[in-house]
Amino acid sequence: MASFTLPRDFFFGAAASGPQTEGAYKAGGRIASVWDLWSDERLTDFHNCVGSYMGNDFYHRYEDDLRLLKSLGLDSYRTSIQWTRLVDQNGQLNPEGAAFYHRVFAAAREIGIEVFVNLYHFDMPAHLFLRGGWESREVVEAYAHYARLAFREFGQEVRCWFTFNEPIVEPDNRYRMGEWYPFVKNFTRGTNTQYNISLAHSLAVREFRLAQAEGLVRDNARIGLINCFAPPYTRENPTDADLEALRMTDGISNRWWLDLVTEGTLPADVLETLADRGVALETRPGDEAILAQGTVDWLGFNYYHPERVQAPARDTTEDGQPVFADPYVWPEAEINESRGWEIYPRGLYDFGMKIKNEYPGLEWFVSENGMGVEDEGKFRDASGQIQDDYRIDFVSRHLAEVAHAIEDGSPCRGYHYWAVIDNWSWAHAFKNRYGFVEVDLEHGLERREKKSAAWLRQVAQTHECKGE
Ligand code: BG6
């Protein structure tokens, strides 16, 4: 394991989301989400046929789970409000849903855990999805309305707010690559959903500022955006075409959001290339003024792996969609075989330097980082505890890069590990386990600490690791 020392005022916590933890999918007036729609239609798409219904039962166990996080030395917890739980089919506040989140926030406050609240984690209400989802401006307005209700309902209880988690993922997974329901493979449709999500984000920021100006949101509250700004790299000694692939990959996945949240604009060079390549954005008069309101107070950076690209072998697909880059497999890459993701801790340092140099003054934190491992049961010792030394190694190496970036002047304020307690993860369901704490599916979802939990407790409390 790597050694590091983090600042005293650095926060240390856990990240999760409502749809991946709560379960109780029909309780308290919750309405169906797009994930329930997919699960109802094709449950076999989900690992072991475990659809979106169960989470890890946080809905019923939130008090115990929050105490468990506290006992691990953690000081903060990011989750998301489920749009489907807070708002009913007619766009009205669902009082039972609101009461649940009030209870969660109160329980956290009581034991000294700060709750970070995200408003959207890929979980659109099914009825809005069926009305066009992110392809519809009506849905963009519905999201802004939901955000308004949330800020006004919980504005005195929550200090750290976020509009979206990984807004690049639905455009990619649902519309460009066709991996998630409704399995569309159309670059232009994907880019238009990305554009509409950018408008939705900006409208939500406007709602936040309005509610704050009216005294309905705390004065010291902050709004941010969380994204997986996977640092892009290309091959050594790149050709011009490799560098062009890098520019567009970085432009669409990272600079798009970074410019939006710092300048309130979208990168002109990217929009120009998209237009040249026939990707028509459905813009409307007045959009620029909306986007201009999308600037935030700080950023969350979800980091699992870097993005390595090279010049594409062909410029378009058979059906005429533009291709801007092909994946590049670095010969020296270290791979997490369960997930197929490269392990490259240095990406955190590089992102830290990018922020310091190109977006000076912008504060950020690591909002997700973690290692998902399949079939962890094979690592149990005689007492039944999972011996996950690989997780200690992974996290310590990443934290060492964070410490390095801070030493070199990057304003990184904290670290949230993804899924301190195992949870459900979209089509992968419970395949890859991320937790420091196991959720035993065979024994009533019982929580059990893995070996790494003791290490985490030590690090979270002391902010340092002495290595081996
Ligand atoms: C992040 C998402 O990108 O990756 C989480 O924000 C997700 O929602 C996590 O659970 C891990 O993904 P997976 O597919 O490996 O379980």
Residues whose N, C-alpha, C, O or C-beta is under 5 A from the ligand:
A	BS01	BG6	G372 S425 H428 N432
